[in-house]
Amino acid sequence: MSGQSPGPIRVLVVDDHAFFRRGLVSVIADEPDILVVGEASDGDEAVRKAAELAPDVVLMDVRMPHVNGIDACTGVKDAAPDAKIVMLTMSDEEDDLFDALKAGATGYLLKEVSITELPQAVRAVVDGQSFLNPSMASKLISEFASLARRGKDRTRPSSGTEAPLTGREMEVLRLIARGLSNRAISERLFITENTVKNHVRNILEKLHMSTRMEVAIHAVQSGLIEDE
């Protein structure tokens, strides 16, 4: 996996319901390439455990007492900057989705997720991709399209130092904004998945961004997928 050191993916599981938390652990503990390194029951404990354990991925409930998952995202990112955060929730509210992504989450799954999707999500975010429940992805894309149509003054300020994207990078950028995975982009453009990863890395560097979600929002706000 790109950027991943040898060894299993280290996961911290955060949920205030012990029964559900243990269920999550049991699902991913059977995966040979995933290791559960710790558990936490609220946002405060999640931040402490993240600092102590330096996980690769944090699976975190949105709604928890004391400090909820969304509020804990910033603390977790400060404590373990390289950790990817996947939010788990019963809520399909758009506001929760948008707040989680703004707080730094790179995945968002409803708790009805299948036992096969959870390990897929863990691997995807470690590999530099975003992973959203399909129904939530649809909400996100709809919101992007709405933003573009309304043409509100929400454009990301240009730093003035962004390098121009190549024609191929622009194609990849548009497909990222439409929610396509690296594999889907490679199939669409008839290039290898590794080539797609290189293009994504170059796009992130040129736009001074750190996540695919930022790139997608930038594409919509810049009018690059206004007609999609």
C-alpha positions as CSV (number, residue, x, y, z in Angstrom):
1,M,0.0,0.0,0.0
2,S,1.3,3.4,-0.9
3,G,2.9,5.3,2.0
4,Q,2.3,2.4,4.4
5,S,5.1,0.9,6.3
6,P,5.5,-2.9,6.4
7,G,3.2,-4.7,8.8
8,P,-0.5,-4.7,9.5
9,I,-2.6,-1.6,9.5
10,R,-3.0,-0.4,13.1
11,V,-6.5,0.5,14.0
12,L,-8.0,2.3,17.0
13,V,-11.8,1.6,17.6
14,V,-13.8,4.4,19.3
15,D,-17.5,3.9,20.3
16,D,-19.3,4.5,23.6
17,H,-21.4,1.3,23.2
18,A,-19.2,-1.5,24.4
19,F,-21.2,-4.2,22.6
20,F,-21.0,-2.4,19.2
21,R,-17.3,-1.6,19.8
22,R,-16.5,-5.3,20.4
23,G,-18.5,-6.2,17.3
24,L,-16.3,-3.9,15.2
25,V,-13.2,-5.3,16.7
26,S,-14.3,-8.9,16.0
27,V,-15.0,-8.0,12.3
28,I,-11.7,-6.5,11.5
29,A,-9.5,-8.6,13.9
30,D,-10.0,-11.5,11.5
31,E,-8.3,-9.6,8.7
32,P,-4.6,-10.7,8.4
33,D,-3.4,-7.2,7.3
34,I,-5.3,-5.3,10.1
35,L,-4.4,-5.1,13.8
36,V,-6.7,-3.5,16.4
37,V,-4.2,-1.8,18.7
38,G,-6.7,-0.2,21.1
39,E,-10.3,0.9,22.0
40,A,-11.8,4.1,23.4
41,S,-15.3,5.0,24.6
42,D,-15.4,8.7,24.0
43,G,-13.6,11.6,22.2
44,D,-11.3,12.5,25.1
45,E,-10.1,8.9,25.4
46,A,-9.7,8.7,21.6
47,V,-7.3,11.6,21.6
48,R,-5.3,10.1,24.5
49,K,-5.1,6.7,22.9
50,A,-4.2,8.2,19.5
51,A,-1.3,10.0,21.0
52,E,-0.2,6.8,22.9
53,L,-0.7,4.2,20.1
54,A,-0.1,6.2,16.9
55,P,-2.7,4.2,14.9
56,D,-2.9,4.3,11.1
57,V,-6.7,4.4,11.2
58,V,-9.2,5.6,13.8
59,L,-12.7,4.1,13.4
60,M,-14.8,6.6,15.4
61,D,-18.5,7.0,16.3
62,V,-20.0,10.4,15.6
63,R,-22.4,10.6,18.5
64,M,-20.7,10.0,21.9
65,P,-21.0,11.6,25.4
66,H,-18.6,14.2,26.7
67,V,-16.7,14.9,23.4
68,N,-18.3,13.6,20.3
69,G,-16.5,12.1,17.3
70,I,-16.6,15.2,15.1
71,D,-15.2,17.4,17.8
72,A,-12.5,14.8,18.6
73,C,-11.3,14.8,15.0
74,T,-9.1,17.8,15.5
75,G,-7.5,16.4,18.7
76,V,-6.9,13.1,17.1
77,K,-5.2,14.7,14.0
78,D,-3.0,16.7,16.3
79,A,-2.1,13.7,18.4
80,A,-1.5,11.4,15.5
81,P,-1.1,13.5,12.3
82,D,-0.7,10.5,10.0
83,A,-3.8,8.8,11.2
84,K,-6.8,8.5,8.9
85,I,-10.2,8.9,10.5
86,V,-13.3,6.9,9.4
87,M,-16.5,8.1,11.1
88,L,-19.2,5.5,11.9
89,T,-22.7,6.6,12.6
90,M,-26.4,5.8,12.7
91,S,-27.1,9.3,11.3
92,D,-27.6,10.0,7.7
93,E,-27.9,13.7,8.3
94,E,-26.0,15.7,5.8
95,D,-24.8,18.2,8.4
96,D,-23.0,15.4,10.3
97,L,-21.3,14.3,7.0
98,F,-20.2,17.7,6.0
99,D,-19.0,18.6,9.6
100,A,-17.0,15.3,9.8
101,L,-15.3,15.9,6.4
102,K,-14.5,19.5,7.4
103,A,-13.0,18.2,10.7
104,G,-10.6,16.0,8.8
105,A,-12.4,12.6,8.4
106,T,-11.5,10.7,5.2
107,G,-14.2,8.1,5.5
108,Y,-17.9,8.1,6.6
109,L,-19.9,5.0,7.0
110,L,-23.4,4.2,8.4
111,K,-23.4,1.5,11.1
112,E,-25.4,-0.7,8.8
113,V,-22.1,-1.3,6.9
114,S,-21.5,-4.9,5.8
115,I,-18.7,-6.9,7.3
116,T,-16.9,-6.8,4.0
117,E,-17.1,-3.0,3.6
118,L,-15.4,-2.1,6.9
119,P,-12.0,-3.7,6.1
120,Q,-12.3,-2.2,2.6
121,A,-12.8,1.2,4.1
122,V,-9.7,0.8,6.4
123,R,-7.5,-0.3,3.5
124,A,-8.9,2.5,1.2
125,V,-8.1,5.4,3.5
126,V,-4.7,4.1,4.3
127,D,-4.1,3.9,0.5
128,G,-5.0,7.6,0.2
129,Q,-8.6,7.3,-0.9
130,S,-11.8,8.6,0.7
131,F,-14.5,6.1,1.5
132,L,-18.1,7.0,1.9
133,N,-21.2,5.0,2.3
134,P,-22.9,5.1,-1.1
135,S,-26.0,6.9,0.1
136,M,-23.8,9.5,1.8
137,A,-21.6,9.9,-1.3
138,S,-24.7,10.7,-3.3
139,K,-25.7,13.4,-0.8
140,L,-22.2,14.8,-1.1
141,I,-22.1,14.9,-4.9
142,S,-25.6,16.5,-4.9
143,E,-24.3,19.2,-2.5
144,F,-21.3,19.8,-4.7
145,A,-23.5,20.2,-7.8
146,S,-25.8,22.5,-5.9
147,L,-22.8,24.7,-4.8
148,A,-21.6,24.9,-8.4
149,R,-25.1,25.9,-9.7
150,R,-25.7,28.5,-7.0
151,G,-22.3,30.0,-7.8
152,K,-22.0,31.3,-4.2
153,D,-18.9,33.2,-3.2
154,R,-17.2,30.2,-1.5
155,T,-14.2,29.9,-3.8
156,R,-11.0,28.8,-2.2
157,P,-8.6,31.7,-2.1
158,S,-5.7,31.1,-4.5
159,S,-2.3,31.2,-2.9
160,G,-0.8,32.5,-6.1
161,T,1.8,29.7,-6.0
162,E,-0.3,26.8,-7.5
163,A,1.5,25.1,-10.4
164,P,-0.7,24.6,-13.4
165,L,-2.2,21.1,-13.8
166,T,-1.5,19.1,-17.0
167,G,-4.4,18.0,-19.2
168,R,-4.3,14.5,-17.8
169,E,-4.3,15.8,-14.2
170,M,-7.4,17.9,-15.0
171,E,-9.1,14.7,-16.3
172,V,-8.2,12.9,-13.0
173,L,-9.3,15.9,-11.0
174,R,-12.8,15.9,-12.6
175,L,-13.2,12.2,-11.9
176,I,-12.1,12.6,-8.3
177,A,-14.7,15.3,-7.9
178,R,-17.3,12.8,-9.2
179,G,-16.4,10.4,-6.5
180,L,-14.6,7.8,-8.5
181,S,-12.0,5.6,-6.9
182,N,-8.4,5.2,-8.2
183,R,-9.4,1.9,-9.8
184,A,-12.5,3.4,-11.5
185,I,-10.4,6.3,-12.8
186,S,-7.8,3.9,-14.2
187,E,-10.5,2.0,-16.0
188,R,-12.1,5.1,-17.3
189,L,-8.8,6.6,-18.6
190,F,-7.2,3.3,-19.7
191,I,-4.2,3.9,-17.5
192,T,-2.7,1.8,-14.6
193,E,-3.9,2.4,-11.0
194,N,-0.3,3.3,-10.1
195,T,-0.3,6.0,-12.7
196,V,-3.6,7.3,-11.2
197,K,-2.0,7.4,-7.8
198,N,0.9,9.4,-9.2
199,H,-1.4,11.9,-10.8
200,V,-3.4,12.2,-7.5
201,R,-0.2,12.9,-5.6
202,N,0.9,15.5,-8.1
203,I,-2.5,17.2,-8.0
204,L,-2.4,17.4,-4.2
205,E,1.1,18.8,-4.2
206,K,0.3,21.4,-6.9
207,L,-2.9,22.6,-5.2
208,H,-1.3,22.5,-1.7
209,M,-4.0,20.2,-0.4
210,S,-3.8,17.0,1.7
211,T,-7.0,15.1,0.9
212,R,-9.1,14.0,-2.1
213,M,-12.1,15.6,-0.5
214,E,-10.4,19.0,-0.6
215,V,-9.6,18.5,-4.3
216,A,-13.2,17.5,-5.0
217,I,-14.6,20.6,-3.3
218,H,-12.0,22.8,-5.1
219,A,-13.0,21.3,-8.4
220,V,-16.7,22.1,-7.8
221,Q,-16.2,25.6,-6.5
222,S,-13.9,26.3,-9.4
223,G,-16.7,25.3,-11.8
224,L,-14.7,22.4,-13.2
225,I,-17.6,20.0,-12.9
226,E,-20.5,22.5,-13.2
227,D,-21.9,20.7,-16.2
228,E,-21.5,17.2,-14.8
